Amino acid sequence: MGADHSKMNFATPPDSTRRSLKADWSARDLAVLWHPCTQMRDHADLDGARVPLTPIARGEGAWLVDHDGGRYLDAVSSWWTNLFGHANPRIAAAVKDQLDKLEHVIFAGFSHEPGILLAEELLRIAPKGLARVFYGDNGSSAIEIALKMSFHYWRNLGRAGKTRFVALSGGYHGETLGALTVTDVPLYRATYAPLLGDPIFVASPDCYEREPGEDWQAHALRRLADMRAALERHAHEVSAVIVEPLVQCAGGMRMYHAAWLAGLRRLCDEFEVHLIADEIAVGFGRTGTLFACEQASITPDFLCLSKGITGGFLPFSAVLTNASVYDAFYAEYAAGKAFLHSHSYTGNALACRAALETLAIFRDEPVIERNRALAQRLHERLAPLADHTHVAEVRQTGMIAAVELVRDKATRTPFASAERRGLRAYRHALAQGVLLRPLGDVVYFMPPYVITPDEIDFMVEVAARSIDAAVAS
Ligand SMILES: *Cc1c(COP(=O)(O)O)cnc(C)c1O
């Protein structure tokens, strides 16, 4: 890229002479809707610090376009769901074709071609040893399914005392009550704690917590001792260990070395507990391999998939498990061993078709290789930020990169959370045409795989300016 790159501006400023359709839709929205993960008062025009609500008219590739023509680069893949761009023509065509054939059918006693083909394809590409696919309709429901199936497996084997789960500090698995039970992000969990179960939280191998001078691997292996100690003490009452392989996403894009995962697999075998790999966010190429588990050469007992599985088109999830789990439920009806978990939209045909087409893109195109080059570009452009006086760490795993903002670099003292520095970065970047959505004070990048090198440069330049704006007193 030449020196003139800094003058590039992908964002089109809205035409101020026209009446703002964006403002109209925003006002109508705020009169009737209640948005997720949002203090709605932030959108009110009360104290000059209004957070804009941005209705989107259409999407194309990595870009979102509002009703006034304003453009936003989707640096977070719309909550990590979008892989191949908004309104991706290939996935859209497949869904349109499916629409005229079958939209949905009850999935108990009935089935359909996209659902069958998708299960075959998932088992073909997943880590070896997985043999059965159970569908859900969102990420949290996949977690509920895996937790219930694991518990029920042990019960069917006569080991009903295995009722607890081991989860990691800083882990996130969704916000329905079962998924929230094994989540350790206070923002989501603290308020509802009285409603939740009682998991055993073990220290995460999170590389941000390593000792000065220690490398990711040494730190990860040291943390494995904590897991061993927990299992030595609790394995008799533990059904499964649940983890996000390689990157704890919602907990702040905290990353760790694959050696820990390999060690965890050995511990789970040794102590007879299941391993649930929640690849809802990291699956489908995010970490540099199709599944993150591949980097540790392990196969979990349950693999939970969602988000990118439909390319970001439709809500859907799948839980893959092995034959020995399946066999523990397979019995005479009267034995009462069947797995009971049913969502009305289980196996939705449109979602299955979108997922099939998404997987076909992985088959037909060198996605993982292309991502390697894009990830390298992102790495190079982000590197200078490591020297910023308010940046404690720049870290990256494949197509996920994060910049950890702190008040004091030397002591890694965070900003007071009430200062909402990350939100300042969000507002600044949005005004410059980039959708960032920092997790607290962690500014991260998880762009669609169709992002171009030039767009990466633009994204990082806007982020750098937004970080400067956010940390200025
Ligand atoms: C998003 C996410 C979930 C929950 O998925 P939803 O579809 O939002 O319910 C679970 N686990 C991980 C790791 C996630 O990132």
The ligand as an SDF file (V2000), in Angstrom:
LIG
                    3D

 15 15  0  0  0  0  0  0  0  0999 V2000
  -22.2020  -16.5980   21.1460 C   0  0  0  0  0  0  0  0  0  0  0  0
  -21.7220  -17.7460   21.9250 C   0  0  0  0  0  0  0  0  0  0  0  0
  -22.6210  -18.6200   22.5500 C   0  0  0  0  0  0  0  0  0  0  0  0
  -24.1180  -18.4080   22.5300 C   0  0  0  0  0  0  0  0  0  0  0  0
  -24.6690  -18.4160   21.2710 O   0  0  0  0  0  0  0  0  0  0  0  0
  -26.0640  -17.6490   21.0220 P   0  0  0  0  0  0  0  0  0  0  0  0
  -26.4700  -18.0410   19.6510 O   0  0  0  0  0  0  0  0  0  0  0  0
  -25.7340  -16.1810   21.1560 O   0  0  0  0  0  0  0  0  0  0  0  0
  -27.0000  -18.0990   22.0710 O   0  0  0  0  0  0  0  0  0  0  0  0
  -22.1030  -19.7100   23.2160 C   0  0  0  0  0  0  0  0  0  0  0  0
  -20.7730  -19.9260   23.2790 N   0  0  0  0  0  0  0  0  0  0  0  0
  -19.8890  -19.1070   22.6980 C   0  0  0  0  0  0  0  0  0  0  0  0
  -18.4350  -19.4160   22.7800 C   0  0  0  0  0  0  0  0  0  0  0  0
  -20.3260  -17.9740   22.0340 C   0  0  0  0  0  0  0  0  0  0  0  0
  -19.4300  -17.1250   21.4960 O   0  0  0  0  0  0  0  0  0  0  0  0
  1  2  1  0
  2  3  1  0
  2 14  2  0
  3  4  1  0
  3 10  2  0
  4  5  1  0
  5  6  1  0
  6  7  2  0
  6  8  1  0
  6  9  1  0
 10 11  1  0
 11 12  2  0
 12 13  1  0
 12 14  1  0
 14 15  1  0
M  END
$$$$
